[in-house]
Amino acid sequence: MAVIGVGIDVVDVARFGESLARTPALRDRLFTAGEASRPLASLAARFAAKEALAKALGAPTGLAWHDAEIVSEDTGRPRFEMRGTVAARAETLGAHHVHVSLSHDAGIASAVVVLET
């Protein structure tokens, strides 16, 4: 396996919360039903992960937010479920393995994504 993309993003949790409060439709635009009910810090980390994934994919236009969903395995480990526009871009790049790490502490949420062949 070879690394073909890396992305990282950080989000100020309070500022992200203010954006969600100011624009209520933003939650539904950014998150799937499975993600949307999570606590604010978790949503901020998931948003950071989606941004990091877009960067790892080369930040092409036309990616749909709902086409990249963070789900938790039984162990609690996060992973992406990709479909539609995001899955198509990953396939074009030959990305068959996607690694994601989420964190939130001290008011900051962060995520790192690594794509491998």
C-alpha positions in Angstrom: 0.0 0.0 0.0 1.1 3.5 -0.8 -0.1 6.8 0.7 -1.9 8.8 -2.0 -3.5 11.6 0.1 -3.4 13.2 3.5 -5.7 15.8 5.0 -6.0 17.6 8.3 -8.5 20.1 9.7 -9.3 21.8 13.0 -12.5 23.4 14.1 -13.2 25.8 17.0 -16.1 24.0 18.7 -17.8 27.1 20.1 -17.6 29.0 16.8 -19.0 25.9 15.0 -21.9 25.8 17.5 -22.6 29.5 16.8 -22.7 28.7 13.0 -25.2 25.9 13.6 -27.4 28.1 15.9 -27.3 31.0 13.4 -28.1 28.8 10.4 -30.2 25.8 11.6 -30.4 24.2 8.1 -26.6 23.9 8.2 -26.8 20.8 10.4 -29.0 18.9 7.9 -26.8 20.1 5.0 -23.6 18.9 6.5 -24.6 15.7 8.4 -26.5 12.6 7.8 -29.4 11.7 10.1 -27.0 9.2 11.9 -24.5 12.0 12.6 -26.8 15.0 13.2 -27.9 13.9 16.7 -24.4 13.7 18.2 -23.1 16.3 20.7 -21.6 19.5 19.5 -17.9 18.5 20.0 -18.5 15.3 18.1 -20.2 17.2 15.2 -17.3 19.6 15.0 -14.9 16.6 14.8 -17.0 15.0 12.1 -17.0 18.2 10.2 -13.2 18.4 10.5 -13.0 14.9 9.2 -15.1 15.6 6.2 -12.9 18.7 5.4 -9.8 16.6 5.9 -11.1 13.9 3.6 -11.9 16.5 0.9 -8.3 17.8 1.2 -6.9 14.2 1.0 -9.0 13.7 -2.2 -7.5 16.8 -3.7 -10.4 19.2 -2.8 -12.3 18.7 -6.1 -15.5 20.6 -6.6 -18.8 18.9 -6.4 -18.3 16.6 -3.4 -21.6 16.1 -1.5 -21.4 16.3 2.3 -23.8 13.4 2.8 -21.6 11.2 0.6 -19.0 11.0 3.4 -20.5 9.7 6.7 -18.5 9.0 9.9 -19.8 5.9 11.6 -18.5 4.2 14.7 -17.5 0.6 14.7 -18.5 -1.6 17.7 -15.1 -0.7 19.3 -15.9 3.0 19.0 -13.3 3.5 16.3 -14.5 6.0 13.7 -14.6 5.1 10.0 -15.9 6.7 6.8 -18.8 5.2 4.8 -18.3 6.8 1.4 -20.8 6.8 -1.5 -21.8 8.8 -4.5 -19.4 11.7 -5.4 -16.9 10.9 -2.6 -16.7 7.2 -3.5 -16.3 8.1 -7.1 -13.4 10.4 -6.4 -11.7 7.9 -4.1 -12.0 5.2 -6.8 -10.5 7.6 -9.4 -7.5 8.1 -7.2 -7.2 4.4 -6.4 -7.9 5.0 -2.7 -8.9 1.6 -1.3 -8.1 2.3 2.4 -9.2 5.3 4.3 -7.8 6.0 7.8 -9.4 8.7 10.0 -8.6 9.9 13.5 -10.9 12.3 15.4 -10.1 14.3 18.5 -11.7 17.1 20.5 -10.2 18.8 23.6 -9.9 22.4 25.0 -12.5 23.7 22.6 -10.9 22.5 19.5 -11.9 19.5 17.3 -9.5 18.0 14.9 -9.3 15.2 12.3 -6.6 13.6 10.2 -7.3 11.4 7.1 -4.9 9.2 5.2 -5.7 7.6 1.9 -3.9 4.5 0.7 -4.0 2.4 -2.4 
